[in-house]
Amino acid sequence: MITLRTPLFEGESQGGGGGAAPAPAWHEGIISKGVDGAESLADPASWLDKAPAPLAGFIRDNMTAARQKTEGMIKMPGADAKPEDFDAFYKALGRPDAPEAYDMAAPEKMPDGINWDENMGKEFSKVAHAIGLTPSQAVKVKEFQVGYVGSQAAANQVMMDQALKMEKEDLAKRFGGEVDKAVVSAGSLVNARGVPESLKKAAASGAFDPNSTGYWGNDALEFASWAARASGEDHRGGGASGGGGASSELSWAKAVMSDPKHTDRAALDRQDPATVERFNRAYATAYPQK
């Protein structure tokens, strides 16, 4: 008995025979297979125009509706949106109702060299709330800030340690084993006669003491110790050395330091290079470093 087979889809072959192979049916392009054999939906652009009109129209209408659906979705307010629109948007993303809800407590462990600033934490909470950060985002920013400031503090400490090391080495070169004597001599400027009030105040504040946080540096200590000797407060012992020329220069230096009205005093006070060099040379000759 012979049975006739009716094709299910347009373009399907009704039987064997010779001639060219028929084109694949449109629906065969809906599913694509990967190299691993996994099946997935092919890009509609590759087969939708070949589908029967009623089916193609139904699919297009559903795709359009899906793109326009907003229920349950968060929409970014436009540039002209009102503040309350942004408030609703931020709340939908997870922003707390008030800045105080953020965790701005001090971390359990702070990096060496820094302290937690509670006032800064409160100010940051206000900013975080204004720009719509979630609590987890605010904590991440806080952790970054603490870590960054901590790394900066550590780098600064390394630089300070290196500077102190170089300063101590320079002190040893300048004063040898008599650094303490130079400090005592410079400190005596507090009660010296004819010394500018600025030097007295500096000596009283520890400006010439390497162990003081207000230390002005090795140059300042060297100058102050010479100034103390010029005012008659030499704590190193011994007197002037050299010939009459050296003694004459030392007398001039002492006169300049002890007499505010000396003709060269104004030049020394304003740190005139030539006058300072002469002053330093006089004391370097009279009191050579050991």
N, C-alpha and C positions, 0 to 999 in steps of 0.2 A: 504494500500500500504506500502511496506517495503522499506526504504531508507538506503543505505549503507553510513556510515560516514568515510571519509578518515582522518587518524591522521595528524595533522599539524606538529608535531615534533616527532623526533625519540624517542621511548620509551613510547609514550602516549598510553594508553589503547584504544582498539577498541570497547570496550563494557563491559558489566557487566559480571557476572559469578563468579564462585568460584575460588579458588587459592589465592596465595599471592598477596598483594597489589603491584602495579608497583612502581619502583623507581621514585622520582621526576624528572622532566625535568631539564636540566642544567640551563635554563634561569630563573628558579624560585629562584635561589640563587643570582641573580644580585641585587635585592632590599632586604634590611633588614629593620626590624621594631624595634623601641625602645620600652621600656615599656610603653611609653606614646602614642604609636601608630604612631609616626613620622617616615616617610620613608627616607632612605638614601642609597647611593650606597655602596654596600658591597666591601670588599677588593678584588681586581681582582684576587689575588692569590687563592681565594677560588672557583672561577668559570671559570677563563679564559682558563684553560687547558681542560675544558669540552665543550667549545664552538666549533662550526664548524671551521675547519682549516682556511678557507679564512677570517672569521670574527676575529678569534683570531690573525691572522697575521696582519690584518689591525689595530687592537687596539694596538698591541705591537709596530708597526712602529710609530704610532702617539705618544705613550708615550715616545719613544726614542727621537723623534724629539722635543718634548716639553722640555725634559731635556737638550737638546743641544742648544736650542734657546737662543741667547744672545742679539738680537736686543731689545733696550730699557731697558736692564738690566745693573746694575753696577757690574763690576767684580773687585775683590780685586787683585791688582798687586802682583806678586810673589816676593820672596826674592831677585831675581836677576834683578828686574825691574829697569828701568832708572828713574831718578828724574822727567823727564817730564811725565812719566806714572803715578807717584804718584800725580803730579800736576793735571792731568786730573781727576784722581780718587777723589781727595779732592774737586775739583771744582764741580764734579757731586754730591757730598754729600752736598754741600752748603757752602764750604769755600769761604770767600771773596777774591778778587783779591790782596789785600794788607793789611798789619797789621793795617794800620791806619783806616780801615773800622770797626774795633771792637769798641764797646762802653766801653771805659776805663775812662769815666768821673767819678768824685767823686760822690758817692751816695748822695742823698738828705739829708739823716740822717746818721751820723757816730756814732758808739758806743762811749760812754764817755771814754776819756783817749787815743784815737788814732786819728791820722790825715792821710789823704789820701796822698800817695806818688805818684806824677804824673810820676816821672822817673821810678818807679817800674811798674806802669801801662803800660808805653811804652815798657818796656822790656818784660813784660808778653805778650803783643800783638804780639811781634816778635816770642815768643815761641809758642803761640797759632796758629799762621799762619804756623809755621814750622811743627807742628804735625797734622795740618789739622782740627782744631776745627771749628765748625760752630759758627756764632755769638751768638746763644742762648746757646750753650755749654760754650763758653767763659764767658758769663755773669753769668752762674751758678757757674763756678769756682771762679769768682770774688766775688760773694755773699758769697760763702763758706769761702773764705779767710778773708773777712771783718768780718764775724760773728765769725770765730775762733779766730782771733786776738783780737776782742772785748771781747770775753769771757775770754781770757787769761789776758787781761788788767784789767778786773773786778776782777778776782781772785787775781791778784797781788796787787790791791788796798786794798782788804780786808786784805791781809797779812801785808801790810805796815801800815794800820790803827791799826791792832793788835799790831804790833811791837812798834809803837809810844805810844800806850796806856801803854804797859809794860815798856817802857823807862821812861815815866813820873812817873809811880808808883815807879820805882827804884830811880829816882832823889829825890822824896819825902822822901824815906827811907834813902838815903845817906846824904842829905843836909837839910832835914826838910824844914823850911821856909826861908832858906838862900841860895837858888839856885842862885838868882840874885847876891848876894855878891860873891859867888864862881866864877861866870862867869866874873864879873868885876875884881876879883883878877887874874884869869887866863889870862884875856886880857892885864893886866899890864905887862906881860912878854915881850911885844913888846919893851918896853923901859928899861927893867931890865938889870942890869950889871951882867956880868959873865954867862949869859944864852946862851946856844948853839943857833946858828943862825937858826937851824931847828925849835926850839921851838918858836922863835920870828916870823918866817914866818908862822908857824901854827897858832899862836895867831892872827896874822894880817889877816889870811884868814878866820877866823871864825870857826876854827877846834874845839874850846872849847866853842862854843855857841850853845845850843840846838835848837835855832831858826834859825840857819844857815843851808843851804842845804849841806854844807861841814862838818857838825858836825861829829867828830870822835867817839863819844860815851861817855857814863858816866864814864868809866874808865879813858879816856883821860882827861876829865874835872877834875876829882878828882886829878889826878897826877899833872895837870897844876896848879891847885889852891895851892897844896902843894909846887910846885916848885916856885911859886910866893912868897909864904911866906918865903921860904928859901932864896930868893934873897932880902928880906927886904921889900917886897910889900904886907904885910898882911893887907887886907881890912876888916877883921872880927873884929878887935879891940881886946884889951886884950893882955897879954903876955904869956910867957911860964909858965906852971904849973908843979907842982911836985917837987921832990927833986933835989939834985945836979946831980944825974945820968941823969935825964931827961934833965936838962939844958946842960949837957955835950954832950948828944946825939944830941940835937938841934944845938949846936954850931958846932958839926962835920958836920951835914947835911947842915948848912948854908955855912960852909967853902967849902964843896964839890961843892955846886952850884955856889958859887961866884968866885972860883979859878979854871980856866981851867987846871992848872998844878997840882992840888991836886992829891995825890997818888991814891985816890979812884975815881977820876973823870972818868977815862977811863972805870972802871967797871960799874959805873952808866950809862954812855952813851951807853954801849952795853947791858944794862938791865940785868946785872948779878943778878940772883935771890936773893942771900944772901944780896948783897948791896942794891938792891931795897927794900927788906923787912926791912932792918935796917933803910933806909931812910924814908919809909912810917911809920914805928913804931915811929920814933923820932917825926914826925909831928903830928901823931895821938895822941901821949901822950901830946905834947905841946899845941895842939889846938884840944881838943876833940870836936866831933860833938855835937851840942846842940839838 
